Amino acid sequence: MLLSSALDLQLWRGNLRLVILLALLIGGVLSRPSTAQREPGSVTVGLEVGHLGGGTAKVYRPGAVAYSSLLTTDGDDFVTLYLHRLQERPVADSLVHLYYGPGLYGSGQQLDTTPTLQAGVSAQVGFNFYDGRFEVFLHATPILRVRPSLVPRLAGSVGLRYDLFQAD
């Protein structure tokens, strides 16, 4: 149990460093001209790190709606896919946008022996800003696993996505 507590403390310290880095990035671009929200049809891809981490993609739809996904795996024993439908709103007098929305997730554990399927619901709430073709984001993801057992948890990540189709 002591080892687990030490690892949890180390994980939170690592996440705290990422939050500080994101705050510095936000502070660094506040003096730059604002970049508008992505156009419908834009597709961004990138990476996120934190309690959840992996490859991420986001598709922007009309009306401030976006669909985001996260695929995380260790390449051997597990794979998890998170999908969220997000609403995005600009924060007044700021380069920052607030986004939030519901989601689902599915996971396969112990893929090399006896696969165990997990599924649940999730949500996402976070902040992002755009700098040219890049989106920098920070979010919290409350998760409620409903299969095979009921288990709540809270995760969070920071990340960077690149817009593949934005016109320059």
C-alpha positions as CSV (number, residue, x, y, z in Angstrom):
1,M,0.0,0.0,0.0
2,L,2.9,2.4,0.8
3,L,4.3,1.8,-2.7
4,S,1.0,2.6,-4.3
5,S,0.7,5.9,-2.3
6,A,4.2,6.9,-3.4
7,L,3.4,6.1,-7.0
8,D,0.1,8.1,-6.8
9,L,2.0,11.1,-5.3
10,Q,4.6,10.9,-8.0
11,L,1.8,10.8,-10.7
12,W,0.2,13.9,-9.2
13,R,3.5,15.7,-9.1
14,G,4.0,14.9,-12.7
15,N,0.5,16.1,-13.6
16,L,1.1,19.3,-11.6
17,R,4.2,20.0,-13.7
18,L,2.1,19.6,-16.9
19,V,-0.6,22.0,-15.6
20,I,2.1,24.6,-14.8
21,L,3.5,24.1,-18.3
22,L,0.1,24.6,-19.8
23,A,-0.5,27.7,-17.7
24,L,2.8,29.2,-19.0
25,L,1.8,28.4,-22.6
26,I,-1.5,30.1,-22.1
27,G,0.2,33.1,-20.5
28,G,2.7,33.2,-23.4
29,V,0.1,33.6,-26.1
30,L,-2.3,36.0,-24.3
31,S,-0.5,38.9,-25.9
32,R,-1.0,37.5,-29.4
33,P,-4.0,38.2,-31.6
34,S,-7.0,35.9,-31.1
35,T,-7.5,32.9,-33.4
36,A,-11.1,32.1,-34.0
37,Q,-12.7,28.8,-33.2
38,R,-12.2,26.0,-35.7
39,E,-14.3,25.9,-38.8
40,P,-16.9,23.1,-39.3
41,G,-15.2,20.1,-41.0
42,S,-11.8,20.8,-39.4
43,V,-10.0,17.7,-38.2
44,T,-7.2,17.9,-35.5
45,V,-4.9,15.1,-34.4
46,G,-2.4,15.0,-31.7
47,L,-1.3,13.6,-28.3
48,E,-2.4,14.0,-24.8
49,V,-0.6,13.1,-21.6
50,G,-1.7,12.8,-18.0
51,H,-3.9,10.3,-16.2
52,L,-5.4,9.5,-19.6
53,G,-2.9,9.7,-22.4
54,G,-2.6,8.6,-26.0
55,G,-3.5,9.5,-29.5
56,T,-6.4,12.0,-29.9
57,A,-8.5,13.3,-32.7
58,K,-11.2,16.0,-32.9
59,V,-13.7,16.7,-35.6
60,Y,-15.5,20.1,-35.6
61,R,-19.1,20.3,-36.6
62,P,-21.5,23.3,-37.2
63,G,-22.9,25.1,-34.2
64,A,-19.9,24.9,-31.8
65,V,-20.1,21.1,-31.6
66,A,-17.1,18.9,-31.8
67,Y,-16.5,15.1,-31.4
68,S,-13.3,14.1,-29.7
69,S,-11.7,10.7,-29.3
70,L,-8.8,9.3,-27.4
71,L,-7.1,5.9,-28.1
72,T,-4.8,4.7,-25.4
73,T,-2.9,1.4,-25.2
74,D,0.2,-0.2,-23.9
75,G,0.7,-1.9,-27.3
76,D,0.3,-5.3,-25.7
77,D,-2.2,-5.9,-22.8
78,F,-4.9,-3.2,-23.1
79,V,-6.7,-0.8,-25.4
80,T,-9.2,1.9,-24.4
81,L,-11.3,4.2,-26.6
82,Y,-13.0,7.3,-25.3
83,L,-15.6,9.3,-27.4
84,H,-17.1,12.6,-26.4
85,R,-19.6,15.0,-27.9
86,L,-18.5,18.5,-26.9
87,Q,-19.9,22.0,-26.9
88,E,-17.3,24.7,-27.2
89,R,-17.8,28.3,-26.0
90,P,-15.3,31.2,-26.1
91,V,-14.5,32.8,-22.7
92,A,-15.3,36.6,-22.9
93,D,-12.3,38.8,-23.6
94,S,-9.9,35.9,-23.8
95,L,-8.2,33.6,-26.2
96,V,-9.4,30.6,-24.2
97,H,-12.4,28.5,-25.0
98,L,-14.4,26.3,-22.5
99,Y,-15.6,22.9,-23.7
100,Y,-17.8,20.3,-22.1
101,G,-19.9,17.3,-23.0
102,P,-20.9,13.7,-22.4
103,G,-19.1,10.6,-23.6
104,L,-18.7,6.8,-23.6
105,Y,-15.7,4.5,-23.3
106,G,-14.9,0.9,-23.9
107,S,-11.8,-1.0,-22.9
108,G,-10.3,-4.4,-23.4
109,Q,-7.9,-5.6,-20.6
110,Q,-5.6,-8.6,-20.5
111,L,-5.7,-9.0,-24.3
112,D,-2.9,-11.5,-24.3
113,T,-4.7,-14.0,-22.0
114,T,-8.4,-13.8,-21.2
115,P,-9.8,-10.5,-22.5
116,T,-11.9,-8.6,-20.0
117,L,-14.3,-6.0,-21.5
118,Q,-15.0,-2.8,-19.6
119,A,-17.5,-0.1,-20.6
120,G,-18.8,3.1,-19.0
121,V,-19.9,6.7,-19.4
122,S,-17.8,9.7,-19.0
123,A,-17.8,13.5,-19.4
124,Q,-15.2,16.0,-20.3
125,V,-14.8,19.6,-19.2
126,G,-11.8,21.7,-20.1
127,F,-10.1,24.8,-21.6
128,N,-8.3,25.2,-24.9
129,F,-6.8,27.9,-27.1
130,Y,-5.7,28.0,-30.7
131,D,-2.4,29.2,-32.0
132,G,-2.4,29.0,-35.8
133,R,-3.0,25.4,-36.7
134,F,-2.4,24.1,-33.1
135,E,-4.9,23.5,-30.3
136,V,-3.5,23.4,-26.8
137,F,-5.9,21.9,-24.2
138,L,-6.4,20.9,-20.6
139,H,-9.3,18.9,-19.4
140,A,-10.8,16.8,-16.6
141,T,-12.6,13.6,-17.4
142,P,-14.9,12.1,-14.7
143,I,-15.5,8.4,-15.6
144,L,-18.1,5.9,-14.3
145,R,-17.3,2.4,-15.3
146,V,-20.5,0.3,-15.4
147,R,-19.2,-3.0,-16.7
148,P,-18.1,-5.3,-15.2
149,S,-18.6,-3.4,-12.0
150,L,-19.6,0.1,-10.9
151,V,-16.4,2.2,-10.3
152,P,-16.1,6.0,-10.4
153,R,-12.8,7.8,-11.1
154,L,-11.5,11.2,-12.2
155,A,-8.8,11.6,-14.8
156,G,-7.3,14.6,-16.6
157,S,-4.9,15.4,-19.4
158,V,-3.1,18.1,-21.2
159,G,-2.4,17.9,-24.9
160,L,-1.7,19.4,-28.3
161,R,-3.5,18.8,-31.6
162,Y,-2.6,19.9,-35.1
163,D,-5.3,21.0,-37.6
164,L,-4.9,18.9,-40.8
165,F,-7.2,20.9,-43.1
166,Q,-7.2,24.5,-42.0
167,A,-6.8,26.9,-44.8
168,D,-3.8,29.2,-44.3
